[in-house]
Amino acid sequence: MHIRGDHAELVVGGRLDVRSAADARTVLHAAVDSGDGDLVLDLAELDSWDATGLGVIMGAHRRAGRCGRRLVLREVPPQMQRVLVATRLHRILAIEPATTPGGRPATQTAPAGPATPGAPPASPGTGTPGILANP
């Protein structure tokens, strides 16, 4: 596992698991404690994480909140995004959408407004007017 960056943005790569958790926790806590505003974790280079690694992320999220900061996950790999959705942590963590090489969002989970004039807005997370996703 490797982490590089500063108190505003960190790139996390390799495996975030039980073997690397202590080192990752130390680096993340130092970054949270030494900065202001959002702390962005770019996960594009992250190969995998286990429950311990996810716990490190959640601990950094809680610590950031106590310091008046926000932890933001960027470029979350698809398999890890599925874990966040399955555990419903995507509702708690701030996650930036993945971008294409041109800098545009790769996918959009819900339209910004009604698809047609006068249509009701889409329900959160479904992209379908008036249909609620399973809570």
Secondary structure, 3 states (H helix, E strand, C coil): CEEEECCCEEEEEEEECCCCHHHHHHHHHHHHHCCCCEEEEEEEEEEEECHHHHHHHHHHHHHHHHCCCEEEEECCCHHHHHHHHHCCHHHCCEECCCECCCCCECCCCCCCCCCCCCCCCECCCCCCECCCCCC
